[in-house]
Amino acid sequence: MLFLITSKISEENLKNAAEDLGGYIKFVVDVEKEILTAGGVRHVQGKELLLQNGSMQENLWGGGFDLETNEEFLVIEVERDSGIKGQIVAVKHKA
């Protein structure tokens, strides 16, 4: 289930967002508007929802969070001259 999040997400919606991928949540963040999407099977679903709500491509970052291991990562989408589709820039384990 895909959610557009403009404030703190509820525990119930967080669990619903994780259902698509068995405990793993894909997210896309608009770093300018400070909103995000969570859930869905592909990052492009969240990206399209944000673009439909006025976000600009250059402000969008994608990532994921595993509810079981508390591991998260952040991906910057780069689709310009370099031809790189995405690059993992950080992996963080929460205690």
C-alpha positions as a printed Julia matrix, in Angstrom:
95×3 Matrix{Float64}:
  0.0    0.0     0.0
  1.39   3.41   -1.0
  1.04   6.43    1.28
  1.75  10.13    0.74
  3.09  11.32    4.09
  3.03  14.97    5.11
  3.3   14.44    8.89
  4.3   11.65   11.26
  3.1    8.26   10.0
  1.01   6.09   12.31
  2.27   2.68   13.4
 -0.66   1.06   11.57
  0.11   2.85    8.28
  3.8    2.0     8.66
  2.92  -1.69    8.91
  0.52  -1.37    5.95
  3.28   0.27    3.86
  5.53  -2.72    4.63
  3.0   -5.32    3.46
  3.88  -5.03   -0.24
  7.42  -6.31    0.3
  7.14  -8.47    3.42
  8.45  -6.04    6.03
 10.53  -3.83    3.76
  9.42  -0.3     2.9
 10.47   1.64   -0.19
 10.27   5.39    0.23
 10.8    8.49   -1.9
 11.5   11.82   -0.2
 10.98  15.33   -1.55
 13.82  17.06    0.29
 12.52  20.52   -0.62
  8.88  20.05    0.51
  9.84  17.67    3.37
  7.2   15.11    2.4
  7.53  11.51    1.3
  5.82   8.43    0.0
  6.13   5.06    1.68
  5.15   1.65    0.38
  4.54   0.21   -3.04
  6.61  -2.3    -4.93
  8.75   0.12   -6.95
 10.26   3.52   -6.19
  8.71   4.87   -9.38
  5.24   4.56   -7.82
  6.18   6.96   -5.03
  8.05   9.22   -7.43
  5.0    9.51   -9.71
  2.72  10.31   -6.77
  5.05  13.07   -5.58
  5.38  14.5    -9.09
  1.57  14.53   -9.39
  1.49  16.55   -6.17
  3.84  19.25   -7.42
  7.27  17.87   -6.52
 10.22  18.39   -8.86
 12.39  15.45  -10.0
 15.65  17.05   -8.82
 14.33  17.16   -5.23
 13.47  13.44   -5.01
 15.6   10.84   -3.23
 14.64   7.2    -2.85
 15.5    4.68   -0.2
 14.31   1.77    1.86
 13.85   0.58    5.4
 13.69  -2.98    6.71
 11.36  -3.22    9.73
 12.94  -6.5    10.87
 16.62  -5.5    10.84
 16.14  -1.72   11.21
 18.52  -1.29    8.27
 17.9    1.71    6.06
 19.57   3.01    2.96
 19.28   6.11    0.82
 19.58   6.19   -2.95
 20.08   9.33   -4.99
 18.57   8.88   -8.41
 20.97  10.1   -11.06
 19.69   9.87  -14.62
 21.68  12.59  -16.28
 24.88  12.54  -18.33
 26.6    9.81  -16.31
 23.94   7.21  -17.17
 23.96   5.99  -13.56
 20.44   4.98  -12.53
 21.01   5.08   -8.78
 23.75   5.08   -6.2
 23.57   3.91   -2.59
 25.0    6.75   -0.53
 24.37   5.62    3.03
 23.47   2.48    4.98
 22.56   2.83    8.61
 21.7    0.28   11.27
 19.53   1.48   14.12
 19.95   0.04   17.59
